[in-house]
Amino acid sequence: MGTTGFIYAGAAALSMLATGAFADDLTGMVTRIDRLNGTISIQQTQKGTVGASAGSPAGALQEYKAKDAAMLDAVHAGDRVNYSATDNNGTGTLTKLQKQ
């Protein structure tokens, strides 16, 4: 593979990272569910203690569009969940949702 091939491979890898094409397993608490629009708001819980701030134990509140609206049927506001999501051009899409 020549230099051009390495440049294209590097550009492809960077674009995937920049668009959030990889889903992470996260934990959080459901704060709001809009079943009509297929959206859910989740307050992400903090993992570990590295870089933790004593004044802010919880992560950011995120709103996601469910990949499949049926996945919202098993959870309610206040439930703690494990989830995965992708971010495509600023729109978060929930790919996995499991009640803890």
C-alpha positions as CSV (number, residue, x, y, z in Angstrom):
1,M,0.0,0.0,0.0
2,G,1.4,3.3,-1.0
3,T,1.4,6.7,0.7
4,T,-1.9,7.6,-0.8
5,G,-3.5,4.4,0.6
6,F,-2.3,5.2,4.1
7,I,-3.7,8.8,3.8
8,Y,-7.1,7.5,2.7
9,A,-7.1,4.9,5.5
10,G,-6.2,7.5,8.1
11,A,-8.8,9.9,6.8
12,A,-11.5,7.2,6.9
13,A,-10.6,6.3,10.5
14,L,-10.6,9.9,11.6
15,S,-14.0,10.6,10.0
16,M,-15.5,7.6,11.8
17,L,-14.1,8.8,15.2
18,A,-15.3,12.3,14.5
19,T,-18.9,11.3,13.7
20,G,-19.1,9.0,16.7
21,A,-19.7,5.9,14.6
22,F,-18.6,3.7,17.5
23,A,-21.2,3.0,20.2
24,D,-20.0,3.0,23.8
25,D,-21.6,1.0,26.7
26,L,-22.8,3.7,29.1
27,T,-24.9,3.8,32.3
28,G,-27.4,6.3,33.4
29,M,-30.8,7.2,34.8
30,V,-33.9,7.7,32.6
31,T,-35.3,11.2,33.2
32,R,-37.9,11.5,30.5
33,I,-39.5,9.4,27.8
34,D,-41.5,10.7,24.9
35,R,-43.1,7.5,23.4
36,L,-45.0,9.5,20.7
37,N,-41.8,10.9,19.3
38,G,-39.6,7.9,20.2
39,T,-37.1,10.0,22.3
40,I,-35.6,9.4,25.7
41,S,-33.5,11.6,28.0
42,I,-30.8,9.9,30.1
43,Q,-28.7,11.4,32.8
44,Q,-25.3,9.7,32.4
45,T,-23.8,8.4,35.6
46,Q,-20.1,8.9,36.1
47,K,-17.7,5.9,35.6
48,G,-14.7,5.5,37.9
49,T,-13.0,8.3,39.9
50,V,-10.3,9.5,37.5
51,G,-11.0,13.1,36.8
52,A,-14.1,13.1,38.9
53,S,-15.4,16.3,40.3
54,A,-16.7,16.2,43.8
55,G,-19.3,18.9,43.1
56,S,-20.8,17.1,40.0
57,P,-21.3,13.4,40.5
58,A,-23.6,13.0,37.5
59,G,-22.8,13.4,33.8
60,A,-24.6,15.4,31.2
61,L,-28.2,15.0,30.4
62,Q,-28.6,13.7,26.8
63,E,-31.6,13.2,24.6
64,Y,-31.6,10.3,22.2
65,K,-33.9,9.1,19.4
66,A,-34.6,5.4,19.8
67,K,-33.5,3.2,16.9
68,D,-36.6,1.2,17.5
69,A,-39.5,2.7,19.5
70,A,-40.4,-0.6,21.1
71,M,-37.1,-0.5,23.1
72,L,-38.7,2.3,25.2
73,D,-41.5,0.1,26.4
74,A,-39.4,-1.7,29.0
75,V,-38.2,1.4,30.9
76,H,-39.7,4.2,32.9
77,A,-38.5,7.6,34.2
78,G,-36.2,6.9,37.2
79,D,-35.0,3.6,36.0
80,R,-31.2,3.0,35.9
81,V,-30.1,1.6,32.5
82,N,-27.2,0.4,30.5
83,Y,-27.2,1.8,27.0
84,S,-25.2,2.4,23.8
85,A,-25.7,5.3,21.4
86,T,-24.2,6.7,18.3
87,D,-23.9,10.4,17.2
88,N,-24.5,11.2,13.6
89,N,-24.2,14.9,12.8
90,G,-25.3,16.0,16.3
91,T,-28.3,13.7,16.5
92,G,-27.9,10.9,19.1
93,T,-29.4,7.6,18.3
94,L,-30.0,4.9,21.0
95,T,-28.8,1.5,19.7
96,K,-29.1,-0.5,22.9
97,L,-31.2,0.0,26.1
98,Q,-31.3,-2.4,29.0
99,K,-32.7,-1.9,32.4
100,Q,-30.2,-2.6,35.3
